[in-house]
């Protein structure tokens, strides 16, 4: 099916007004069949009678298709487009079709629970998968009401966007929705376990597979408390009540992303139902995702982007609000530190790739390309830009603008220009220039301090120098904090950087005469989006002062700065490792601990250090985690984070220690070795040749769950054996009938830096065989497989050359191209880092 392009969407939106969908799905044979029935009645008007257009539909077969009572021609359907001709002023399209279930987490996904054999369904219409479920005009600005009816097996629960009623055994009818976009339609069906409550007049439901009942029941109180607190805060902030009636939250199997904001029926990946003790980081992220998806009920659902070039109007706002509310109304008040050291790094990395794009591109040509922009730029950079905007115009002004924006465009569509008009009106400022440099232009600035001291040893002059990359020479206004630290904050000033006035060299007279501390920290408080560097005196103190900083956000900002400098090969990787060794054993904020460890382990040790230094670096990280494990309170979340870190970094010297945890030997006091920690330990043991297929099979018997199957696939792909690698590679490139989650898990486990001699032969095979894989599979599967199967540890000029040759082709799948472009950039960074390490 050709991807809908922007011009086609504009033409169709000018021609049509869609008023209503009536959709009837027959899921009654779902237990035994890979197909379902779909009957759609669409009512729409045409501005120019006699014109032609098309609807989208991807059926197995069409049983009936009538436009205004007249059967459509047998050849009316081609490439997923149903040709409609000789339109009237008012039209009715009726389509009866047989559709196919999906195994890729898109369309109508069908899953069989390996624990009890029960079948579960959920719809993820996404950007262009609604036609896999029902006939529609699939673009975000053709909103319509949707009235759904479903026939399902008796005894099943069926959920959808509107409130549902079971009118007969297995027969469900749902209330008509307000105007909404087709990409937000969902239906969920199966023998789900449910919990319910009502808060402030809004019915709230929690749902999961029956085999996960115990985990939902255990966390239901916390989930409801967070949901209620977020709902109250959004009502207070937006002053527009939740507009979608009831609010179901469904934890569904094999979900390909974190969650989906379907109005009235949000779907979450079921990994957010923790099967054993979870860290505070995991609970913080879950709370943030709940707040993020609820923000979409206003940002994206009530007011929807007109076309996909304004993805940020959905995602950046929900991301910003998600982290903000997590700090404001949940127990996880230090969430901005986690955002800085982990989520924001995602944005920095994406924004410096050759594939970078503006937060709000002026033109995205089609849905296939737009899908690639659901990345760290649209989410993390976009949220950071909004945080900077709030710092600049003030919080009350920002919220007043948001309320006006919602009121003006409720149940309609909007653009960047509409938002800017609202903020400009509320603030009295013309935001055109701000939006041009922050939202329309790509890449990131770097801020460096220049310091001179007077005879008395105090600051004589401090200047902030702003630079931009040669290929993206945009300087931006920034409002930043500057902190002078010993371990506690000595002094903090707020400064406006305005390159239109000073050309990128901003003097800070407020600091003149201040006695220097041990650290001068730009962007203290993390209000802006920019890489920061240190003056020489501060850089020399990093390993001594950063771990001792009292403020976790200050530690996060400093560590993120050092990560960025390491990625840019301005700071040797060994210097970052020295800082990590000092920081990890004493870090009290879990998000900062996990973000620092992840970068040290997965980027520095495995890629940026020369191979000869890797074993020692991993041993040092394991030792740092062990020291952290000894310092923390038994049974605490920090203990679990440190134990996982030790397991993930273990080498042959630690193999016996962590293997003992699986049998109950020498387990740290009060540490719960639950299913996920067991799989983490086993995965590492497999990588270092201390376990194999027998141990994996035994663990599968112990954990026969769907998540256990994914862990097992990852472990089997990591077995250092030629036959195991061959089987795994076949799953990655040829396993079209395997679920997308199993393919992804297999790709995640395949490449191991400890196994480079075994996998060297697969490096050229990636570049030779992935194009054929990408031509056959759904976009989401392609993106995940191409990304995780990229030979990321084959750091050599030869790998870069092979990737460059592949990129010279003009027929590459866009998702594969993006994965190779980004993977190749990381290889080049690793090569540069090794030159100075």
Secondary structure, DSSP 8 states (H G I E B T S, - for coil): ----BHHHHHHHHHHEEEEEEEEEEE-TTTTT-SEEEEEEEEEEEESSTT--EEEE---SEEEEEEETTEE--TT-EETTEEEE-S--SEEEEEEEEEEE-BSSSSEEEEEE-TTT--EEEEEE-TTTTGGGTS-B--STTS-BEEEEEEE--TT-EEEESS-EEEEETTEEEE----SB-GGG--EEEES-EEEEEEETTEEEEEEE-GGGHHHHHHHHHHHHHHHHHHHHHHHHHH-S---SS-EEEEEETT-SSSEE--TTEEEEEGGGS-SS---HHHHHHHHHHHHHHHHTTTBTTTEEESSGGGHHHHHHHHHHHHHHHHHHHSS-TTHHHHIIIIIHHHHHHHHTSTT---TT-S---BHHHHHTTSSTIIIIIHHHHHHHHHHHH-HHHHHHHHHHHHHHHTTEEE-HHHHHHHHHHHHT---HHHHHHHHSS-S--EEEEEEEE-TTSBEEEEEEEEE--GGG-----EEEEEEEESSSEEEEEEEEE-HHHHTTEEE-GGGTT-B--SEEEETTT--S--EE---HHHHHHHHHHGGG-S-HHHHHHHHHHHHHHHHTTSS-HHHHHHHHHHHHTT---HHHHHHHHHIIIIIIIIIIS-HHHHHHHHHHHHHHHHHHHHHS-TTSHHHHHHHHHHHHH--HHHHHHHHHHHHTSS--TT----HHHHHHHHHHHHHTTS--HHHHHHHHHH--SHHHHHHHHHHHHT-SSHHHHHHHHHHHHH-TTS-HHHHHHHHHHH--GGGHHHHHHHHHHHHHHHHHHHHHS-HHHHHHHHHHHS-TT--SHHHHHHHHHHHT-S---HHHHHHHHHHHHHHHHHHHHHHH-
